[in-house]
Amino acid sequence: MVKVRAYERPASLEEALVALEQSHAVLVGGGTRLTAATGAEPVLVVDLQAAGLEGVRRSGEGTVVLGATTTLEDLAASPELPEVVREAARREQPSSLRTLSTLGGCVASADFESELLATLLAYRATVRLAGRSGTSVTPLADLLSEPGQLAGRIIAAVEIEAGGDGAVARVARTPADRAIVVAVARRDPQGTLLLAFSGVARVPVLADDPETLEPPGDFRGSSEYRKAMAETLGARAREALR
């Protein structure tokens, strides 16, 4: 278990960025990841809950902005979000953790089996990163593949496209269990089809052709099983949009 040497609760994003520059500073939103982590060095906990990064709102450009400290429970209940996004947030964690776990924590953790991250990819998610030198915006897919971009920065928000139709196909040990492989298909308002997967690569990915994937294997599914499921589920998700 991580040892905490100090705790700070900044009242703004700017204060949080200053606190982050201190030695062994660790960011938390809901704190669920930190509680489960291990580490030898005592850390300074920088709690983002009072930094004003929560909330879901529509923008004027047909997109929806999701604050980084918005809980998964609030995402699951938000009428501003497409149904498949709300359902993915609900499935991300059990009910006992959804009221604590945050969107920013989900993005930073980059869990390869995250249905929520795969769904956000299908909705062309971009991530707003705040740093001492200013704010930048990067596609979620790029951030997942290059997590080093988070060094010295704070996830402030995620923005997704609001329109289009989405469909999801998944496989799990039981209907209530977390999915082993998920395929998310979305047809945007211009008719372009996007296909995203979780459970088939080091991180959730966009992939036009599941046959090109080389999934890692583990106790929940071999590499061959995960690849076969990606092909089957990808076809089902695409078919659901016809």
GIQUIGI-V904548 format. One record per residue. N is the residue number from 1. RES is the residue in one letter. D_LAST is the distance of its C-alpha to the last C-alpha in whole Angstrom. Layout:
((N/RES/D_LAST) (N/RES/D_LAST))
This chain:
((1/M/49) (2/V/49) (3/K/53) (4/V/53) (5/R/56) (6/A/55) (7/Y/52) (8/E/51) (9/R/49) (10/P/48) (11/A/48) (12/S/46) (13/L/44) (14/E/47) (15/E/49) (16/A/47) (17/L/46) (18/V/50) (19/A/50) (20/L/48) (21/E/50) (22/Q/53) (23/S/53) (24/H/51) (25/A/49) (26/V/46) (27/L/43) (28/V/42) (29/G/39) (30/G/39) (31/G/41) (32/T/39) (33/R/39) (34/L/43) (35/T/44) (36/A/42) (37/A/44) (38/T/47) (39/G/49) (40/A/53) (41/E/54) (42/P/54) (43/V/51) (44/L/51) (45/V/48) (46/V/47) (47/D/45) (48/L/42) (49/Q/42) (50/A/44) (51/A/43) (52/G/41) (53/L/38) (54/E/36) (55/G/33) (56/V/30) (57/R/30) (58/R/28) (59/S/29) (60/G/29) (61/E/27) (62/G/23) (63/T/24) (64/V/25) (65/V/28) (66/L/29) (67/G/33) (68/A/34) (69/T/36) (70/T/33) (71/T/33) (72/L/30) (73/E/31) (74/D/31) (75/L/27) (76/A/26) (77/A/27) (78/S/27) (79/P/25) (80/E/25) (81/L/22) (82/P/18) (83/E/18) (84/V/17) (85/V/20) (86/R/22) (87/E/21) (88/A/21) (89/A/25) (90/R/26) (91/R/25) (92/E/27) (93/Q/30) (94/P/32) (95/S/33) (96/S/37) (97/L/36) (98/R/33) (99/T/35) (100/L/37) (101/S/35) (102/T/34) (103/L/31) (104/G/33) (105/G/34) (106/C/31) (107/V/30) (108/A/34) (109/S/34) (110/A/31) (111/D/30) (112/F/28) (113/E/26) (114/S/25) (115/E/22) (116/L/23) (117/L/24) (118/A/21) (119/T/19) (120/L/21) (121/L/20) (122/A/17) (123/Y/18) (124/R/21) (125/A/23) (126/T/27) (127/V/30) (128/R/33) (129/L/36) (130/A/40) (131/G/43) (132/R/47) (133/S/46) (134/G/43) (135/T/39) (136/S/37) (137/V/33) (138/T/31) (139/P/27) (140/L/27) (141/A/26) (142/D/29) (143/L/31) (144/L/30) (145/S/31) (146/E/34) (147/P/35) (148/G/39) (149/Q/38) (150/L/38) (151/A/42) (152/G/44) (153/R/41) (154/I/39) (155/I/36) (156/A/36) (157/A/32) (158/V/29) (159/E/27) (160/I/23) (161/E/20) (162/A/20) (163/G/16) (164/G/13) (165/D/10) (166/G/11) (167/A/10) (168/V/13) (169/A/14) (170/R/18) (171/V/21) (172/A/24) (173/R/28) (174/T/27) (175/P/25) (176/A/27) (177/D/28) (178/R/27) (179/A/24) (180/I/25) (181/V/22) (182/V/19) (183/A/16) (184/V/14) (185/A/11) (186/R/11) (187/R/10) (188/D/13) (189/P/14) (190/Q/15) (191/G/11) (192/T/13) (193/L/11) (194/L/13) (195/L/14) (196/A/17) (197/F/19) (198/S/22) (199/G/25) (200/V/24) (201/A/27) (202/R/30) (203/V/28) (204/P/24) (205/V/23) (206/L/20) (207/A/19) (208/D/17) (209/D/18) (210/P/19) (211/E/21) (212/T/24) (213/L/24) (214/E/27) (215/P/27) (216/P/31) (217/G/32) (218/D/34) (219/F/35) (220/R/31) (221/G/30) (222/S/31) (223/S/29) (224/E/28) (225/Y/26) (226/R/25) (227/K/23) (228/A/22) (229/M/20) (230/A/19) (231/E/17) (232/T/16) (233/L/15) (234/G/13) (235/A/11) (236/R/10) (237/A/9) (238/R/7) (239/E/5) (240/A/6) (241/L/4) (242/R/0))
